[in-house]
Amino acid sequence: MVQTMSEVGPTFEGAGGDALPETVAALERLSWNYWWSWNPDGSSVFRDLDQEVWDECEHNPRRLLRVISQNSLMRMATDPVYIERVSRLAASFDAYMTAGAQVWAAAHAREITREHPVAYFCAEFGVHHSLPLYSGGLGILAGDHLKSASDLGLPLVAVGLLYHQGYFRQRLRRDGWQEETYNTIDVADLPLQLVRGDDGEPVHIELEMRGRVVRVRAWRVEIGRVPLYLLDTNVEGNDEIDRMISGHLYGGDRETRCVQEMVLGLGGVRLLRRLRLEPHVFHLNEGHSAFLTLELARERTERGENFEEAARVVRSRCAFTTHTPVAAGHDEFVAPLIERCFGEVYWQQLGLTREEFLNLGRVKEDDESELFGLTPLALRMCRSSNGVSRKHGEVSRELWNKMWPTRHVDEVPITSVTNGVHAPTWVSPLLRALYEERVGMDWTRVLYDAAAWSAAVELIPDEELWKVRRLMKKRLVAFVRERVYGARLQQHEPLAYAESARSVLDAGALTIGFARRVAAYKRWGLLLTDAERLRRLIMDAERPMQFVFAGKAHPQDQGAKLILQQMALWELDPEVTRRAVFLQDYDQEVARQLVQSVDVWLNVPRRPLEASGTSGEKVALNGGLNLSVLDGWWLEGYDGRNGWAAGEESLGETTEESDARDADSLYRLLESEVVPAFYERDEAGLPHRWVALMRHAIQTLAPAFNSDRMVREYTERVYLGNQ
Ligand SMILES: *Cc1c(COP(=O)(O)O)cnc(C)c1O
C-alpha cells in the first residue's frame, strides 16, 4: 500500500528544532492541513503567535512554526486564553475530519466512495496565497471546489502540478511598466508530504516524453478531507530540461506546456493507479488535463481491446468543463510537436496510426491544417461537457457546433454548471460572525435553502449590516495605505511622497473595486473613456467616489502591459492620486481584502466573453454591490434590485460602438443611481436604501453562487451522470 508521510507522522523541527510545547502542540497538526485557512479562528490563531513574523511568512504556518522565536512561542504557550483557543481549534478540526454519516455526500452520493472517488484534474489550484500554484480565476475556482467537496464529505482526490517557481509576482516600475519576478517555493516550508511506497521510499512514476524517460514524484497536500496530489519532475537523475517542466505556471514555451500537460494527464492517471484508486469519474477541469483520456484508453488497448472499445469505456468515465470562449484559453499544438513529445510508440500502443492519433485533437478529421487541440480532444473523449454559466453553455454550444456539424446548435451536447465561491473562505470574519449570530452556526448549510436564508437575513437590523461595512472599509483603507507605502519605498520614491500614502483614500467615500486580469476583453480602459467625466465623479466635494484597482498582465502580453501602464499613470495625476490606487501583485490575499470591503464591484467585460466570473460573487456574499455588464454569472444573478446592469442588452454595430455605449451607460449609472443611493442618509447617517440593496444582494446571490451549490450540482448532474 502506498502511504504518505502524514500516515507515518511528519516530525516537527520548528523553533530551532525543538518540539512544540505541549500546551500548543496541536498547532503542528493544524499546520499540515489547509482546513485552518477557512476556519474562523484558524488564521488568527497562527497570526497571534507573532503578527510580524506571520506577515513576513506570507501567512504560511509551516514556515511560521520553523522561524518563530522561542520567546514568542513560549509567551503564547503559557497564555491560558491562547492555549484554550488552540484546544478549541484542534477539537473542531478533529470533529471535522472524523464527521461521518452527517455529511451531505453520505446521503446523496453513495456510489462515490474512497476507493471510487471523483478524480479532479486541473493545471492550477488556488487554495491559499501561501501555496502559489494559481494564476487567477481557474485556480481559485479549483481551490474552492476542493474545499466544498471537503465540507460536503464528497470523496474526491485532486491532481495538479507542483511549480517550483509558481506564477510571477508583479512589480510596477515608477513609469507604470509591469515587471515580473519569480520566487522559488521552499518545499520544506510548505505542508507538502512526499508520497511514499510500502518500502518508505518516494514513489516515482515514469513517463516517456521527447524520447527520454522522465521520473515524476508526487506531493500530497491536505485540503480538509480532500487530498491534492502535485506532480513534480524536479527529480535527481532527470535531464535538466525535464526537471524544468515543474518550473513556471504558464511561463514556458509551447513545448513546455505540452509536456506539462502530459505530466498532468498521463502522470496523474499513473499516480492514481499506484494509489490503487479506480475513480468513479475523472473530472477534467479545463482542457489542460485532456491527455488523461489517452492514458485511460492506453491502459485498455494494452490489455487487448481495440481503440474504439477502449474509447467507449473512457468516455463513460470522463467529464469535461470548459472555462472560456476566448481562443487563447484553448491549448493547441502543431502536429510535429505532438509527435516529438509523445513518440510513435504511444499511438502504436493505442492501436492507432499517426493520422488517427492526430485526428483525436482535430475538429474535422483529416484536416491537416488544424492544430491538435485539447478542447476537441476533451469534447470527443468525455461523456459530458459543460460551460460555467448558462450563457457560457450557450456560447460554447455555438463555438463547438462545428464538432457536430449535422446537429442543430441546441442539440450540441454541452450543458452548464454555474461557478460559485467557497463562502467560509471569502466572507469577512466580521460578517461571518454576524451570520453565525443571526442565521446560525450552520449558516453555510442554511444557504442550501434560499427561502430560509432569505428569511433569516431579513431579520438582521440595518445598523448591524452597515456597521460591518463601515468597519471593513476602514480596514481596507488601512491595508491599502500600508501596501502603497511599501510599494513606494520599494520604488525608491522620495520619503515624503512615500509617506503621503498614509492619506490616500477616505473611509467615508463611496469605494469602487476593479480587480481582474489585464486582458483586452476585460476592458480596463472603458472607465477612462471620458477622463473628464470620471474626474468630476471622483472629485465631487460632497459625494466623492474612489477606486481601488489590482490585476496582473500576462508577461508576454505587451498590449495588456500598456493598458496597465496607462492606468498606473492616470492614477499618478496629482488630482486623482488620493482617490485612485493601484495595488500591486493581485493574489488571493489582495482579492480577499477587496471583495470583503468595497461598496461596489465593477466588471465591464466585452460580451459574451466572460464565461462566468467569480470575483463579483465573493463581493455579493459580503454585502457589496455589483455594477456589471450582463454577462457570465451576472446574467443569472441580477434581478433589478440587487445591483446594477451596465450596458444595453443589444450590442452595437462595431466593437467601438459597443464600447462607447457601454462606457456611457456606466457613467450614467454611476452618476444617477450609485452615487445618490450611497449618499442618501437618515439623521443617524444610515443609508437605508443602500442597505436594502445590500441585503437583497445577500439574500438572492449568496445561496445561488456559492461553491457548495456548485459541487452539489456537479455531483448530482455530472458525477452521478443524471444530466
Ligand atoms: C476570484 C479571483 C479571480 C477570479 O476573478 P474574475 O475576474 O471574476 O474571473 C481571479 N484572481 C483572484 C486572485 C481571485 O481571488
The ligand as a Gaussian input file, in Angstrom:
#p B3LYP/6-31G(d) Opt

LIG

0 1
 C      -11.746000      35.317000      -7.538000
 C      -10.421000      35.604000      -8.139000
 C      -10.271000      35.671000      -9.520000
 C      -11.427000      35.495000     -10.478000
 O      -11.919000      36.734000     -10.798000
 P      -12.820000      37.084000     -12.053000
 O      -12.207000      38.328000     -12.566000
 O      -14.183000      37.261000     -11.560000
 O      -12.703000      35.961000     -13.020000
 C       -9.015000      35.957000     -10.027000
 N       -7.954000      36.145000      -9.225000
 C       -8.053000      36.077000      -7.887000
 C       -6.841000      36.278000      -7.049000
 C       -9.288000      35.796000      -7.301000
 O       -9.381000      35.718000      -5.968000

